[in-house]
Amino acid sequence: MNPALYGLLSALTYGVGDFLAGLASRRDSPLRVVALTHPISAVIMLVLAVLMGQALPPVGDLLWGALAGAVGLFAVLAFYRALALGPMGAVSVGAGALSALVPVIFGVLGGEVLGLLGWLGALGVLLGTGLLSYDPSDRGTNARWQDNGVLIGVIAGLGFGFFFALLGQAQSPGVLWTLAAARFTSSAISLPLAAHLVGLRPHNPRLILSSAPGDTLGNLFYLLAVQGGGLAVGSLLSSLYPAFTTLLAVTVLREGLRAAQWVGVVLALVGAGLIAGR
């Protein structure tokens, strides 16, 4: 199959998965949603690693995956909370753009050259997330930041960025093993926490289960796109996933964005694309 098609399928499954996870988090605690879906994702990734014949990576890479899973857990919890508060489109775009920017910053600090398009992309991401997060109606009010879905999404995006930066430290080709280590770690943390704090009995089990495949399929299609067409193709097309979440939020939930936020959506998506394809 064409690597570009794999990249688009990655974006589609990521985007649909995020939308369904956001709906699930409006009916169940985000902690419960994660505790019930991450173990499924961990097992699927482990099975895929075996079926695809990926060699077991060094212990050091698995440890990087485990550390990324612990950091990524809190990013996912913040992200699902942000999606539950909404608007989903703005939350998804802002988080996705920042998750693409943070690893680039780490790379620049480590000596990588960003280039003109990369710097323009970084500027677009920053301007876009700023426009997405700004709400003039909050000025002079006692609105709490904990109730601002877009702002929490920005925090989640930073967390995702650190997650990808940590995963990037694993250099062996056994990507699915490393991702499985990340998901097993987040499962080991979230399951006992959820059992103690919110319980594991879901209000809407079908919706939670339907959101589970998005992350796994997104990672699988991303891997196939990268293996078939290179990192630039896979990253560039996969980074379009917030567009699908936004489209679903607008068409299914009839969510509306202010004109300035639509400008932010465009700037953030274009900026993420420039960074991914630099």
C-alpha positions in Angstrom: 0.0 0.0 0.0 1.1 3.6 -0.7 3.0 5.0 2.3 1.1 8.3 1.9 -2.2 6.4 2.3 -0.8 4.7 5.5 0.0 8.2 6.8 -3.5 9.4 6.1 -5.0 6.3 7.8 -2.8 7.1 10.8 -4.2 10.6 11.0 -7.7 9.3 10.5 -7.5 6.7 13.2 -5.7 9.0 15.7 -8.4 11.7 15.0 -11.4 9.4 15.4 -9.9 7.8 18.5 -9.4 11.2 20.1 -13.0 12.2 19.3 -14.4 9.0 20.8 -12.1 9.3 23.8 -13.4 12.8 24.3 -17.0 11.7 24.2 -16.2 8.8 26.6 -14.5 11.3 29.0 -17.7 13.3 29.1 -19.5 10.3 30.5 -16.8 8.7 32.5 -13.7 9.8 34.5 -10.7 10.3 32.2 -8.8 8.2 34.6 -11.2 5.3 34.2 -11.1 5.7 30.4 -7.3 5.4 30.4 -7.3 2.6 32.9 -9.7 0.5 30.7 -8.2 1.3 27.3 -4.4 1.4 27.8 -4.2 -2.3 28.9 -6.0 -3.2 25.6 -3.6 -1.1 23.7 -0.6 -2.6 25.5 -1.6 -6.2 24.6 -2.4 -5.4 21.0 1.0 -3.7 20.5 2.7 -6.7 22.1 0.9 -9.1 19.8 1.6 -6.9 16.8 5.3 -6.8 17.7 5.4 -10.6 17.7 3.4 -11.0 14.5 5.4 -8.5 12.6 8.7 -10.2 13.7 10.2 -7.1 15.4 13.4 -7.9 17.2 13.3 -7.3 21.0 15.1 -4.0 21.6 17.8 -3.5 24.3 16.7 -3.1 27.9 17.7 0.6 27.8 15.1 1.2 25.0 12.4 -0.5 26.9 13.2 1.6 30.0 12.9 4.8 27.8 9.6 3.5 26.7 8.5 2.9 30.3 9.6 6.4 31.3 7.7 7.8 28.3 4.6 5.9 29.4 4.7 7.3 32.9 5.0 10.9 31.5 2.5 10.3 28.7 -0.1 9.0 31.2 -0.5 12.4 32.8 -0.5 14.0 29.3 -3.4 11.7 28.3 -5.3 12.4 31.4 -5.0 16.1 30.9 -5.9 15.6 27.2 -9.1 13.6 27.9 -10.1 16.1 30.5 -9.6 18.9 28.0 -11.6 17.1 25.4 -14.4 16.6 27.9 -14.5 20.3 28.6 -14.1 21.2 24.9 -14.3 22.6 22.3 -12.8 19.4 21.0 -11.5 20.9 17.7 -9.5 23.7 19.4 -8.2 21.3 22.1 -7.0 18.7 19.6 -5.3 21.2 17.3 -3.5 23.0 20.1 -2.3 19.8 21.8 -1.3 18.2 18.5 0.7 21.2 17.4 2.6 21.5 20.6 3.3 17.8 20.7 5.1 18.3 17.4 7.0 21.3 18.6 8.5 20.1 21.9 10.7 17.3 20.4 12.0 19.7 17.8 13.1 22.1 20.6 14.9 19.2 22.2 16.5 18.4 18.9 17.7 22.0 18.4 19.1 22.1 21.9 21.0 18.9 21.0 22.5 20.4 18.0 20.0 19.7 15.2 19.5 22.4 12.5 15.9 23.4 12.2 16.0 25.4 8.9 13.8 28.2 7.7 10.6 26.1 7.2 11.1 24.6 10.6 11.3 28.0 12.3 8.3 29.2 10.4 6.4 26.1 11.5 7.4 26.7 15.2 6.2 30.3 14.9 2.9 29.1 13.4 2.4 26.6 16.2 3.0 29.3 18.9 0.8 31.9 17.3 -1.9 29.3 16.5 -2.1 27.9 20.0 -2.1 31.4 21.4 -5.2 32.3 19.3 -6.8 29.0 20.2 -6.3 29.5 23.9 -7.3 33.2 24.1 -10.8 33.8 25.2 -11.7 37.5 25.6 -14.8 36.6 27.6 -12.6 35.4 30.4 -11.1 38.8 31.0 -12.3 40.4 34.3 -14.1 37.2 35.4 -13.2 34.6 38.0 -13.0 31.8 35.5 -10.7 29.0 36.7 -7.9 27.7 34.4 -9.1 24.2 35.5 -12.3 24.8 33.5 -10.5 26.0 30.4 -10.4 23.0 28.0 -8.1 24.6 25.5 -5.6 25.7 28.1 -5.6 22.2 29.7 -5.1 20.9 26.1 -2.0 23.1 25.8 -0.6 21.5 28.9 -1.4 18.1 27.6 0.4 19.0 24.3 3.5 19.9 26.2 3.2 16.5 28.0 2.8 14.7 24.7 5.9 16.5 23.4 8.0 15.2 26.3 6.5 11.7 25.7 7.7 11.7 22.1 11.0 13.2 23.0 11.6 10.4 25.5 10.5 7.8 23.0 13.0 9.3 20.6 15.8 8.3 22.9 15.1 4.6 21.9 17.2 4.0 18.8 16.4 0.4 18.0 13.9 -0.5 15.3 11.7 -2.5 17.7 9.2 0.4 17.9 6.2 -1.6 18.9 8.0 -3.2 21.8 8.9 0.2 23.1 5.4 1.4 22.7 4.1 -1.7 24.4 6.5 -0.9 27.3 5.0 2.6 27.5 1.4 1.3 27.6 2.2 -1.4 30.1 3.7 1.2 32.4 0.8 3.6 32.1 -1.6 0.7 32.7 0.3 -0.4 35.8 -0.1 3.2 37.2 -3.6 4.0 36.1 -5.4 0.7 37.0 -4.7 0.8 40.7 -5.3 4.6 40.8 -8.6 4.3 39.1 -9.7 1.3 41.2 -9.0 3.3 44.3 -10.2 6.8 43.3 -13.0 6.4 40.8 -13.7 2.7 40.4 -13.4 0.6 37.2 -17.1 0.1 36.4 -17.8 2.3 33.3 -21.0 4.2 32.7 -20.6 3.7 28.9 -18.4 0.6 28.2 -19.2 0.5 24.5 -18.0 4.1 24.0 -14.8 3.5 26.0 -14.0 0.3 24.1 -14.7 2.0 20.7 -12.1 4.6 21.5 -9.4 2.1 22.3 -8.3 1.0 18.8 -7.6 4.6 17.7 -4.3 4.9 19.4 -3.1 1.4 18.5 -4.1 1.7 14.8 -2.7 5.2 14.6 0.7 4.0 15.8 0.6 0.9 13.5 -0.2 3.0 10.4 2.4 5.6 11.4 5.0 2.8 11.6 4.0 1.4 8.2 4.1 4.9 6.6 7.6 5.6 8.0 8.9 2.2 7.0 7.5 2.6 3.5 8.1 6.3 2.7 10.4 7.7 5.3 10.0 9.8 8.5 9.0 13.0 6.7 6.1 11.4 4.9 4.8 9.6 8.0 5.2 12.5 10.3 3.8 15.1 7.9 0.6 13.2 7.2 0.1 11.7 10.7 0.3 15.3 12.1 -3.0 16.1 10.3 -4.9 14.0 12.8 -6.4 17.1 14.7 -8.1 18.0 11.5 -10.3 14.8 11.7 -11.1 15.5 15.3 -12.1 19.0 14.5 -14.2 17.9 11.5 -16.1 15.4 13.7 -16.6 17.9 16.5 -18.0 20.5 14.0 -20.2 18.0 12.1 -21.4 15.7 14.9 -21.4 17.9 18.0 -22.1 21.2 16.1 -19.2 22.8 17.9 -18.4 26.4 16.9 -15.2 28.3 17.0 -14.6 32.1 16.9 -13.0 33.5 13.8 -9.7 34.0 15.7 -9.8 30.4 16.7 -10.2 29.2 13.1 -7.2 31.3 12.2 -5.4 29.6 15.1 -6.5 26.2 13.8 -5.0 26.9 10.4 -1.7 28.4 11.8 -1.2 25.5 14.2 -2.0 22.8 11.6 0.3 24.4 8.9 3.0 25.0 11.5 2.8 21.3 12.7 3.0 20.2 9.0 6.1 22.4 8.4 7.8 21.1 11.5 7.0 17.4 10.6 8.2 17.8 7.0 11.3 19.9 7.6 
